Amino acid sequence: MSRTASEIATQPSCWHRAAEAAAGFDGLPRPGERVAVTGCGTSWFMATAYAALREASGEGVTDAFAASEFPPGRLSSYDRVVAITRSGTTTEVLELLAALRGNAPTLVLTADPRTPVMEAADTVAVLDWADEESVVQTRFATTALAFLRTGLPNGARAVRKAAVDAELAVTEPLPEAAVEAEQWTFLGRGWTYGLAQEAALKMREAAGAWTESYPAMEYRHGPISITGPGRVTWVFGPLPEGLAGDVSRAGGQLVAHRDCDPMADLVRVQRLAVAIAETHGLDPDRPKNLTRSVILGRPGRPD
């Protein structure tokens, strides 16, 4: 079993622990606060999911930005800025935290307490028990989202249910159509659009696969043109009315796990990415052109 596959399988227990840790943590966004959430890559997509979920829960205005795209004119516009960074060394996140100093209180979720982010942020939640050896993020990202979800109304109960659903997701057979497909399109609405974006990224990172992601209601405004035999449309969360029929008429295969928490459904896609990689002779633990942390300007790192 690859290291990535092993780490994927630990997510149910990680989420239970995240719910326990968040219950005793005092630095989560408070109701009514105006909040921005940020990160890079996978962390950005987790930020996107949490921002949509928090605002939909009535907790207050919540925006999400890639760390490199945080609007300079909004540095003092938020009551709190939350950053997610597994490594604690990502250049864009550290630069943003420096710019936010004195403008807005910052909370960082990280996996490594021995990195510069510990001093760059006002408050830090260290989820070191969810850290990973893999380059490709799986359990840290979803554990960070579980930690943040716990702070929302009924969040602890939702995370515990997600963990139970994930126990099935890490063991049950993957949809045959998804395993045999040549192309995958991931869709979501609201907070699950962030999960759809992350699902597509996982498939590209681990397996070099042809994947796309869209808001579910935008799918019929052009992206459906890619649908056809041997291609899968995977929907996170509720299925928009009429979409199943549209996919069928286009000759595609629909995958929709409607009765499970969407975060647990993401676990299935993580497993699918590993399976596709191994089918094509790729090593999911060592994806092409990727490093564990992007530190700009360092020799041998992406620049």
C-alpha positions, 0 to 999 in steps of 0.5 A, a space after each residue: 500500500 502506498 503512503 498516500 493510501 495509508 494516510 487516506 485510510 486514517 481520516 475518520 479517526 483524524 476527524 473525530 480528533 479534530 472535533 475534540 480539539 476544536 471544542 476546546 480551542 478558543 481561537 475559532 471565528 466567532 458569530 458575526 465576525 467578518 472573516 477571510 480564509 486563505 491558503 494555497 492549492 488544496 488549502 485554498 479549496 478547503 478555505 473555499 469550502 469552509 467560507 461558503 459553509 460558514 456564511 450559509 450557516 448565518 455566522 457572518 460574511 466569509 470570503 475565501 482567497 488564494 493567498 497570492 490573490 488576497 486583495 491588498 485593499 482589504 488587509 484591514 477589512 476583516 475581524 479575523 483572517 484564517 490561513 491553512 498551511 500544512 507545511 507552515 513554510 509556504 511563501 505566499 502565506 507567510 508574505 500575506 501574514 506579514 502584510 496582515 500584521 497590525 491590520 487584522 487578527 490571524 489564525 493559522 492551521 498548520 501541521 508543523 510547530 517548528 516552522 516560521 508560521 508559528 511566529 507569523 500568526 497571532 493564533 495557531 492551531 497545530 494539527 500535527 497528528 494529521 501531518 503527512 509524509 505524502 507530497 499530495 495532501 489528503 488527511 491534513 486538508 480534510 482534518 483542517 476543514 473538520 476542525 473549522 466545521 466544528 466551530 459552526 452551529 451543529 458542527 461537531 455533530 456534522 463532523 462526527 457523522 462525516 467521520 462515520 460516513 468516511 469509515 465506509 468510504 475508505 473500505 467500500 469498492 469504488 464505482 466501476 464506471 469511475 475507475 474505468 473512465 478516461 475523463 472526470 468532471 466534478 461538480 458541487 454547490 455552495 460549500 461542496 464546490 470547494 470539494 469538487 475543486 479539490 477532487 479534480 486537483 487530487 486526480 491531476 496531482 496523483 494520477 495526471 488525470 484529465 479532470 475538470 470542476 465546476 459549480 453544479 448549476 454551471 455544468 449545463 452552461 457549456 461544460 456538459 459538452 465534454 460529457 460522453 461515453 467513458 466519461 464520468 460526472 461526479 456530483 458532491 452533495 444534492 443532485 440538481 433537478 434534471 442533471 442526471 437525465 442530462 448526463 445520461 442523454 449525453 452518454 456519460 456516467 453519473 456518480 452521486 453519493 447523496 446519503 453521505 457527508 460530502 467530505 466523506 465522498 471526497 475520500 472516495 475520490 482520493 482513493 480513486 486518484 491513487 487507484 488511477 495512478 497505480 493503474 497507469 504505473 505512476 507512484 502517487 507518493 511521488 507525483 511529477 513536478 510537485 514538492 511538499 511545500 512551495 518555497 519561492 526562490 529556493 534552488 530546486 523549488 518551483 519559482 
